[in-house]
Structure formats: structure tokens, C-alpha cells
């Protein structure tokens, strides 16, 4: 009977240790999940900044070419032509 008691005590100790490990792993998982959400949010914010800066750069290039810079003149002409086509399309849609 004493040996059975030792086995039960041993199992209780192992169960307690496993229970603590599970608790620690759950806390770690929660912590890592929170960190991942924060990193994703930061990455999304940074992507929005990059897109905003790209749009600003494009606007500055167009403005620069309109002010006489030869470097982006072709790009500007293409952009203007694209905008004119869009306006013509809108006018055609309104005319119908």
C-alpha cells in the first residue's frame, strides 16, 4: 500500500508541474499574440506611411516637371493624358 501511495504522490507532483507548465505556456502564448498584433498594426501603419510618401513623391515629380524639369516630362505628359482620358470618359458617361 505504501508503494501505491508513493506512485500517487509522484503523479500528483508531475500533474502539478505539468499544470504550471501549461499555465506558463498559456501566458507566453497570450503575450506573443499581443506582441504579434502590435507588430502587425505597426507594419500596417508603416505601409500606409510608405504609400502616402510614394503619392507625395509622384506629385512632386509631376510638379517638378511642370516647372520645367526635363527629367520627368514624359511621365507628366503620360499622367496628364491619362487624366484627360478619364475626364473624357466621365463626360461621355454624363452625356448618355
Buried (B, 14 or more C-beta within 10 A) or exposed (E): EEEEEEEEEEEEEEEEEEEEEEEEEEEEEEEEEEEEEEEEEEEEEEEEEEEEEEEEEEEEBBEBBEEEEEEBEEEBEEBEEEEEEEEEEEEEEEEE
